[in-house]
Amino acid sequence: MAKLTTYTGQWTRAEAAHLLRRAAFGASNEQVTTAVTDGLDKTLNQLFTPLPKPTPPTNTVDGSKWIPDENQVWTKTAVISDPNDTSTSTAYDLQKGNGFYNGITKSWWVKNMIHAPVSIHDKLMLFWSNHFATQMTTVQNGIFSHNLLSYLRANAFGNFKDMARRVTLDAAMLRFLNGNSNTKGSPNENYGRELQELFTIGKGPEISQGDYTNYTEQDVRAASKVLTGWREFGQRDITVVAGDKDLRDNEPKNPPMFADNPNVMFITNNHDTADKQFSVRYGNKVIKGRTGVNGGLEELNEMLDMIFGQNATSQYIVGKLYRWFVNSEITEEIQRDIIVPLATELKQSGFVVGPIVRKLLASDHFFDAGIRGAQLRSPADMVIGLMRTITTWTPPTDPTQNNRFYQSFVGTLSALQMDLNEPDSVAGWEAYYQTPDFYRTWLSTATLPLRNGFGDALLVNNNTLGRKPILDTPEFVKAFTDVSDSLKLIDHINEVFFAVPFSVETRLMLAEEVLMNGGRYYEWADVWDAYFTNQTNVPARNAVKMNLDRLFKYMFRMAEFQIG
C-alpha cells in the first residue's frame, strides 16, 4: 500500500544514495557518507535549503557582461542604464547571434548543476524549465531566455500560482507561444490553450469533440481574449526610449508591478475589453472586461483564481512532480493515496510547492523497494550525476579550454535527446508525458551507444578539452574501505553508482570475469596491495588501473546502470 507517512525504516548508504540520486542528480561517496551520518531529516533540510543566486554568465570570449542589471533598459544595440551615457552599456553583440548567448547560458547552467552542493534546487529548476517549456531557438533572444531560467531557478521552491502568472507575462513565453501577437482584432489562441492543457489544469479524458473534461474549446477562446494586449519590449524593435514612454506605441511601459520583468508591456488599445464567458467546466464563470493600464492584469488574476480553484489543477501539477521524482506509473492507488492528498495540501497551503515535494521524498512510498530503480535515468541524471559522483577531476584552468569543457556536456545532453531549454515541444520532453513508454523514450538504438561512449570517455585523456581522465580509477576507489577485497569493492561501487543491489552471481562475475579478466576473485588483493603499499611504483599502478578501468567501463555499460 502506498503511504505518505514519514519513512522510519533503516537508513543506510542505499537509502541515502537513492534520495540524493533522485533529488540532486547524484552525490559523491563522501556526500553519501555524510547523509548517512546526518540522517533523513537533516539531509532533507540540506536538500531543501535554497541555493544563493549564481553569478550571471559572462561572454566566454572576452569575459564581458551581457545580462542586464535590474532597472536597465533597451536601445537598438545595447542595454544601458542611462540612454544618454553609453559608457554604461552591457555588451550584447547582435552580430554574434542569439545562438552564441544561448550556448553560454547552457554551459553556465551545466556548470552550476555539476558544482552545486547537495541540493534539490537545480533539479527543481530543470523540472520547471520542462513544465513551462520554451525553446531558445524559437524565442531568438538570449537575454529573454536567460531571464526566464533565472526566474524559474529563483522561485523553484515557491508558489505555483504566482509562477503561472509571472510566466504568462514573461517575454520569452510571449514570443514562444505568440502571446505578443494576441490582440483584440487578431486573437491568437496558442497560449490560452497551453496555459490550461499543459501549464495548469490539464485536459483530462476527452468527453466529446472540444470537451476535455477539465475545460472546453470555449474556455480556450475566452482565456485567449483575457490575455490580449501583452507584448515583449525588447532589443529587436526598440529604437528610442524616453522616460517611461515607448515612443513607437505611445503607451506607458509595463505597470509598476512588473518591475521584476522590465521587458514586458501592456498595450491597452490591443486588449479585448468585452466580458469573457467560460463554460460549465468553470461553473459558467464570466470575467468582466476591464479597461485601463491594469485591466489586463486584473482579468488575468481573476482567470487564474478560477483555474486554480479547480481541484484538477493541484492534482495535475502533483502528478507531474511525481513522474519527475518518483515513477512514471500512476495507478488508481497512487492517485488516491499519494496524488490527491498531496494536491489537497498544496491547494490549502496556497500552492507553495517546496513542502509538498519534501513530504513526497520523505515518505514511506518513496523509499519502497519497488520505487528504487523504477526510473530510466534521464541524460541529465546520467551525465550530471556521473560528474557529481566522480571526485578525481578538476576543470581546465585555461579559459578557452574551460569553456570547451563545460560546453562538451551541453553537447552530450543534446545528443542524448535532452537539449537544455530545447524540449521536443511545448509539452516538454516526451519521457515525462508520453504514455505508455515514458522514461523508455530516453533509450534508442541511437542514444544507447552514445551513453556507452560517454562512460568510456571518462576513463581516457581528452587533449582537445585539455583534461586528463575524469575518472582516475585508482584514486577514486582509494576512498573506499576494504579495497583489497574485490567483492566488497564491487559492493561499494554498486552502492554509489547503481540504484539496485547486484545478485551474488553478478558480484562474482564482475570480480572474476571482468576485474580479474578470468582470474579468481581473491587474486585482486595481491594486485591492489602491490600498488597501495608503494604508490610510486608505476608498473603496479598501471596494473591496478588497467583492471579497474576494465571494470568501470563494463559496469557503466550494464543494463542496471541505466536505471535510477
C-alpha positions, 0 to 999 in steps of 0.5 A: 500500500502506498503511504505518505507517512514519514519513512522510519525504516533503516537508513543506510548508504542505499537509502541515502544514495537513492534520495540524493540520486533522485533529488540532486542528480547524484552525490559523491561517496563522501556526500553519501557518507555524510547523509548517512551520518546526518540522517533523513531529516537533516539531509532533507533540510540540506536538500531543501535549503535554497541555493544563493543566486549564481553569478550571471554568465559572462561572454566566454570570449572576452569575459564581458557582461551581457545580462542586464542589471535590474532597472536597465533598459533597451536601445537598438544595440545595447542595454544601458542604464542611462540612454544618454551615457553609453559608457554604461552599456552591457555588451550584447553583440547582435552580430554574434547571434542569439545562438552564441548567448544561448550556448553560454547560458547552457554551459553556465547552467551545466556548470552550476548543476555539476558544482552545486552542493547537495541540493534539490534546487537545480533539479527543481529548476530543470523540472520547471524549465520542462513544465513551462517549456520554451525553446531558445531557438524559437524565442531568438533572444538570449537575454529573454531566455536567460531571464526566464531560467533565472526566474524559474531557478529563483522561485523553484521552491515557491508558489505555483500560482504566482509562477503561472502568472509571472510566466504568462507575462514573461517575454520569452513565453510571449514570443514562444507561444505568440502571446505578443501577437494576441490582440483584440482584432487578431486573437491568437489562441496558442497560449490560452490553450497551453496555459490550461492543457499543459501549464495548469489544469490539464485536459483530462479524458476527452468527453466529446469533440472540444470537451476535455473534461477539465475545460472546453474549446470555449474556455480556450477562446475566452482565456485567449481574449483575457490575455490580449494586449501583452507584448515583449519590449525588447532589443529587436524593435526598440529604437528610442526610449524616453522616460517611461514612454515607448515612443513607437506605441505611445503607451506607458511601459509595463505597470509598476508591478512588473518591475521584476520583468522590465521587458514586458508591456501592456498595450491597452488599445490591443486588449479585448475589453468585452466580458469573457464567458467560460463554460460549465467546466468553470461553473459558467464563470464570466470575467468582466472586461476591464479597461485601463493600464491594469485591466489586463492584469486584473482579468488575468488574476481573476482567470487564474483564481478560477483555474486554480480553484479547480481541484484538477489543477493541484492534482495535475501539477502533483502528478507531474512532480511525481513522474519527475521524482518518483515513477512514471506509473500512476495507478488508481492507488497512487492517485488516491493515496499519494496524488490527491492528498498531496494536491489537497495540501498544496491547494490549502497551503496556497500552492507553495510547492517546496513542502509538498515535494519534501513530504513526497521524498520523505515518505514511506512510498518513496523509499519502497523497494519497488520505487528504487530503480523504477526510473530510466535515468534521464541524460541529465541524471546520467551525465550530471550525476556521473560528474557529481559522483566522480571526485578525481577531476578538476576543470581546465584552468585555461579559459578557452579550454574551460569553456570547451569543457563545460560546453562538451556536456551541453553537447552530450545532453543534446545528443542524448535527446535532452537539449537544455531549454530545447524540449521536443515541444511545448509539452516538454520532453516526451519521457515525462508525458508520453504514455505508455513508454515514458522514461523508455523514450530516453533509450534508442538504438541511437542514444544507447551507444552514445551513453556507452561512449560517454562512460568510456570517455571518462576513463581516457585523456581528452587533449582537445578539452585539455583534461586528463581522465575524469575518472582516475580509477585508482584514486577514486576507489582509494576512498573506499574501505576494504579495497583489497577485497574485490567483492566488497569493492564491487559492493561499494561501487554498486552502492554509489553508482547503481540504484539496485543491489547486484545478485551474488552471481553478478558480484562474482562475475564482475570480480572474476570475469571482468576485474580479474579478466578470468582470474579468481576473485581473491587474486585482486588483493595481491594486485591492489596491495602491490600498488597501495603499499608503494604508490610510486611504483608505476608498473603496479599502478598501471596494473591496478588501473588497467583492471579497474578501468576494465571494470568501470567501463563494463559496469557503466555499460550494464543494463542496471546502470541505466536505471535510477 
